[in-house]
Structures are given as C-alpha cells and as structure tokens.
C-alpha cells in the first residue's frame, strides 16, 4: 500500500521499480517549501515508499530513494525530506544509511481523540 500516485494532485515525480517483470516498489515526491528567504526556493518531500513483501531486502527501497533524491536535487531542490512512522526501524535504518537525519519527532499525526 502506498500514497504515491503518479496522477495525484501536487505530485511532481513518481518512481517505480520492477522485478521479475512486475512492479515491486514505488515512491512519490511533492513540492514543499524551501528556504523562505530565497525567491524561487523549494524542496522535495518524498512519500509513499513501498516495496512488496516478496521483494523486500533486495535493495529496491534504497534504489527508489536514491533515484528520487537525485531527481529532486537535479531539479534544483534545496533539500529533500521525508517522514516515517516511529516504529519503522527498517525504514529508519535505510534513510540514515543514505545520510538523512532526524529533524523532528512527533508523537502522532492523528487527532487527539483518535490517538488515545
């Protein structure tokens, strides 16, 4: 399951990986605010990285993330960001291994009435 939608509103890029003749992974990118003090500044926010269970641990997540980061920086983004669930240790290891750093940690994105 992924939130990456190649036809989605605000989607500026979408990447897919194939293995054994079928789509096994995707990631999307949306424009986000860049440096507020610099005209024309923007960043890319990656979202919806998903790799099918049978294709995990084969490098698809890493390849998709690298392709999306490279494309964002080549497009002129000041930086590339992403989010992940706190309990997703596999994703955290992947992203930290690629040089991402933690900027903010949040308890929940759900409304308080749901998060309890």
PLY file of the C-alpha trace (Angstrom):
ply
format ascii 1.0
element vertex 116
property float x
property float y
property float z
element edge 115
property int vertex1
property int vertex2
end_header
0.00 0.00 0.00
1.36 3.41 -0.94
0.26 7.04 -1.04
2.44 7.62 -4.11
0.10 8.36 -7.03
1.60 9.32 -10.39
-1.58 11.26 -11.23
-2.07 12.72 -7.74
-2.51 16.42 -7.15
0.80 18.05 -6.28
2.84 15.04 -7.37
5.96 16.26 -9.17
7.64 12.91 -9.60
6.88 9.23 -9.24
9.31 6.34 -9.39
8.65 2.64 -9.79
10.90 -0.39 -9.61
10.27 -3.64 -11.43
11.46 -7.11 -10.59
10.70 -10.31 -12.47
8.54 -8.36 -14.89
6.22 -6.70 -12.38
6.05 -3.51 -10.34
7.55 -4.24 -6.91
8.12 -0.78 -5.44
7.12 2.87 -5.71
7.86 6.27 -4.21
6.43 9.70 -4.96
7.60 13.28 -4.49
5.74 16.52 -3.87
6.97 20.09 -3.87
7.44 21.61 -0.43
8.62 24.94 0.92
12.29 25.67 0.57
14.29 28.49 2.12
11.72 31.24 2.90
14.39 33.91 2.46
15.23 32.90 -1.10
12.90 33.59 -4.01
12.07 30.50 -6.05
13.35 28.19 -3.35
11.68 24.79 -2.96
12.27 21.36 -1.53
11.02 17.88 -2.39
9.13 15.75 0.09
9.26 12.02 -0.58
6.25 9.95 0.38
4.65 6.59 -0.06
7.78 4.46 -0.37
6.53 0.91 -0.54
8.10 -2.36 -1.63
6.04 -5.52 -1.98
6.73 -8.06 0.79
8.27 -10.64 -1.56
10.76 -8.06 -2.90
11.92 -6.56 0.41
15.56 -6.61 1.47
16.69 -6.75 -2.17
17.72 -3.07 -2.50
14.58 -1.71 -4.16
13.79 0.75 -1.36
17.34 2.10 -1.43
17.35 2.39 -5.24
13.98 4.16 -5.30
15.00 6.59 -2.56
18.32 7.37 -4.26
16.60 7.96 -7.62
14.06 10.30 -6.04
16.69 12.24 -4.08
18.91 12.59 -7.14
16.00 13.81 -9.28
14.95 16.36 -6.65
18.43 17.80 -6.28
18.94 17.84 -10.05
15.63 19.74 -10.35
17.07 22.41 -8.05
15.50 21.48 -4.70
17.31 22.98 -1.72
16.83 19.71 0.17
14.82 16.51 0.19
12.68 15.47 3.15
10.54 12.52 4.14
8.65 11.16 7.11
8.32 7.74 8.67
6.45 6.06 11.48
8.43 5.91 14.73
8.26 2.13 14.93
9.54 1.53 11.39
13.11 0.55 12.24
13.80 -0.86 8.76
12.94 2.47 7.11
14.93 4.41 9.70
18.00 2.28 9.00
17.59 2.72 5.26
17.25 6.50 5.45
20.02 7.02 7.99
22.28 4.84 5.86
21.64 7.22 2.98
22.55 10.26 5.10
19.13 11.51 6.18
19.00 12.97 9.67
16.19 13.38 12.16
14.88 16.94 12.29
11.63 16.45 14.24
9.94 13.63 16.12
6.20 13.65 16.69
4.02 11.52 18.91
1.16 11.16 16.41
-0.33 12.70 13.30
-3.82 11.60 14.34
-6.28 13.93 16.08
-6.08 13.65 19.88
-9.46 11.90 20.05
-8.17 9.10 17.80
-4.62 8.84 19.12
-5.67 7.71 22.64
0 1
1 2
2 3
3 4
4 5
5 6
6 7
7 8
8 9
9 10
10 11
11 12
12 13
13 14
14 15
15 16
16 17
17 18
18 19
19 20
20 21
21 22
22 23
23 24
24 25
25 26
26 27
27 28
28 29
29 30
30 31
31 32
32 33
33 34
34 35
35 36
36 37
37 38
38 39
39 40
40 41
41 42
42 43
43 44
44 45
45 46
46 47
47 48
48 49
49 50
50 51
51 52
52 53
53 54
54 55
55 56
56 57
57 58
58 59
59 60
60 61
61 62
62 63
63 64
64 65
65 66
66 67
67 68
68 69
69 70
70 71
71 72
72 73
73 74
74 75
75 76
76 77
77 78
78 79
79 80
80 81
81 82
82 83
83 84
84 85
85 86
86 87
87 88
88 89
89 90
90 91
91 92
92 93
93 94
94 95
95 96
96 97
97 98
98 99
99 100
100 101
101 102
102 103
103 104
104 105
105 106
106 107
107 108
108 109
109 110
110 111
111 112
112 113
113 114
114 115
